[in-house]
Amino acid sequence: MTSHPLDRVIWKALTTSQRGLSEGNALARRYIAAVAPFAATMDDSAPSMLALNDLVPPGDRIALTTTSAVEAPPGLIVAMRDTVDQMILDSDIPSRSSVASVTLNKDDVPAMLALTDVTHPGPFGPRTIEMGRYLGIKASGDLVAMAGERMRPDGFTEVSAVCVAPSHRGQGLAAELVQAVTQGIIDRGEVPFLHVFASNTPAITLYQKLGFSRRRQFELTVLTRPPGSG
């Protein structure tokens, strides 16, 4: 059976449109640490898993999404396991009135890092903005909500970093931004998708209202090399 391009989404992104943001070899690759912690292997073979060792310096970590649970190769340890739903847009975006959003740039990175530090939407680093287009909503000059694009395998773009400051929740800002980011992806002729923790029922409910449905579930495994180890 032919696999879907999103079954190995990280590998597809790292070896196509976002190869310039990655490092590694033909068996294993990862995003540059300042961009994102995600990594992937060409396949599930032992040599490919062992190749992950060269991508993780002491004290660093990588995150894998796989269709089944994986064990840490020698030299690395499992720091976290969880389950994520991969959702894909399969219907029209519901019509809503838009709030004023702005395209964020590198000058906004400190504010973006501050917002994600408070809201914890997922990994976000000083160079994550290079992965795609990010939109934000500001109030009195302060960034209070944002969403953007992360992994971009050919023909698809992931919606990510959806977050709203606690002081501005309940106003529908997350939905507005997801719709705006999603529409931009569709306008390029690409298919929007996203990842969400399977336990995050409120977020899943929101995404379903916006036309997304679960495509399949993945195992999230975070691997690390302890500080001081070789």
Secondary structure, DSSP 4 states (H G I P E B T S, - for coil): -PPPGGGGHHHHHHTTTTGGGEEE-SSEEEE-TTT--BEEESSSSHHHHHHGGGG--TT-EEEEEESS--PPPTT-EEEEEEEEEEEEE-SPPPP-PPPP-EE--GGGHHHHHHHHHHH--S---TTGGGGS-EEEEEETTEEEEEEEE----TTEEEEEEEEE-GGGTTSSHHHHHHHHHHHHHHHTT-EEEEEEETT-HHHHHHHHHTTEEEEEEEEEEEEE--TT--
